[in-house]
Amino acid sequence: MHRKAAQYVTRTTTAAAGAVATAATSVAAAAVAASIVLSPVADASSRLDGVRADLQRAVQLNQITQEQAISFEAKLAGRILGEA
C-alpha cells in the first residue's frame, strides 16, 4: 500500500471510531436521562430518609459537622415537605 493511502485509511478509521464512540456515549446519556425522567417520584419521607443517610455519611467522612448536617436537613425538610 502506498504511504498516502495508508495515512488516509488510518485517518478515516480513527475518525470513524471516534464518531462511533461519540454516538454510543450520546445514546447512553439519552437512556440514562430517559430513565430518570420516567422513573416514579419518591415520596417525601423516602426522600428525607435518603437525605438523612447522605448527610450522616458526610459527617462520618468529616466533610461536614453534625451541626451542619442538622441545619441542612431542616432546610431541606422544609422544602421537601412544602412540595408534598
N, C-alpha and C positions, 0 to 999 in steps of 0.2 A: 504494500500500500504506500502511496506517496505521502510525503511528510504533511502537506497541506490537507490532504484527505483525512489523515489520522487526526490532525488537530480539529478539523470540522466535526468528525464523529465524536471525539472526546468532548468538545464544547456542547454539541447538541444533546448528547447523552446526559451530561451533567445538568444542563438547563432543564431537560425533561424530568430528570429525577427530582430536581428542586421544585418544579411545578406540581408533581405528584405529591410530594411531601407537604407542600402548602395546601393543596386541595384536601388532603387527608386531615390535616390539622383543622381546617375550616369546617369540615364535616363533623369532626369530633366535637368541636366547640359548639356547633349548632345543636348537636344531640344533647350535650350537657345543658345548654340553655333551655331547650325544649323540656327536658325532664324537670328542671327547676320551675319553669312557668306552669307546667301541667301538674306538678305534684300538689297534693292537698295541703292547705294551710294548717299548721299546727294550732291547737287551741292555746289560749293564753297560759294556762297552768303548765303545759308541757314546754312552752317557750321559756317561761320563767325558770323551770327546772333546768333547762339547758344553759340558760344564762348563769344560774347559780353554780352549776358544775364547772362551767368555763372560768368563772371568777375564782372559785376555790382552787382550781388548777393553777391559775396565775399567782395566787397567794403562795401556794406550795413551791412554785418556782421562783419566789421572791421577785416577781415582776411588779407586783403592787402590794400595798399593805392591806391588812384585814379591814381597816377603817375605810380605805378607798373602795374596796370591794363592796362593803355595806352601803356606802353612799351611792355608788354607781348602780347597784342592784335596785335601790329605792327609786332612783331616777327612771331606770328602765321599766320597773314595775308600774310606775305611774303612766308611762307612755303606752306600754303594752295593755294594761287594764283599761286605759282610756279608750283604746281602739276597740276593745271587745264589746 
